Amino acid sequence: MAMELGLGLKGAAAPVPAVAASKNVSSATLWSRIPSLKFSGRGLGFGGLETASTSTSSSSFVVRASSSTTEKGDKNTTAEKGEKKVRYPGENKGFVEEMRFVAMKLHTKDQSKEGEKEADVQPVGKWEPTIAGYLKFLVDSKIVYDTMEAIVAKAAHPSYERFRNTGLERSAKLAKDLEWFASQGHGIPEPGVQGTTYAKYLTEMSETDPPAFICHFYNVYFAHSAGGKFIGKKVAEMLLDGRELEFYKWDGELPQLLSAVKDDLNKVAEEWTREQKNHCLKETETSFKYSGKILRLIIAAE
């Protein structure tokens, strides 16, 4: 039985600077449209599954800002001199809004009404999830969450301390789910190359590049809380007789948990220069690439 997935961060957070994707970077529709299992209208937050290049060069990411001239104020101000003030999409609502806007623009038009990319010439199409593939997905997801939780616990940069014990943590939940699968007689695989590669990248990057790490933190946790949860429900219906895994449960009200983390993300970004913010936004493509490869494990063969 096949199912359809669209990808995105819809409902998790909203607009950023427009993103122009390189011709070398594509985004795949995970599941083709099937009337009985529609995923359309939801952004699931894992774009770029078929990324041809790991590069996130300036040629593939463009921040377009509007400008305005203010006539009021002290005559010595920049505005009074007639210079234009740069405005970035979503900036007036906080940096999280900018991040969401960039993420949505990286989706294809059939994945989200805010998407700007055309569908791939050869989309993934009809996916048929397997237990073996789903276990690989859960195991590789766990190593990524283990790594993120370790990074904020260590807090090589003080800003990371804000993201301890947010209620969004998934590692312990995934551990319980894997224990359940083992109790049902399923063999639990070792972490695969997709998960270990991403974990290594996160660890190294977090030491020297806080804005880039914050981009991944936002995209991983917020995508899971939106489209990831929806995917989990559909896969459970197909493979687990509708059993809801702990991975898709939160202790507390999810909207409140997300709101608190959004506030902290915005506060951290307030300390950044515009250049650092744009660098964070540019990292979105890389985040999509890694997350998309892990999501694709759901249909892996035995």
Beta strands, then each sheet from edge to edge (+ up, - down):
strand 1: 66-68
strand 2: 85-87
sheet 1: 1+ 2-
end
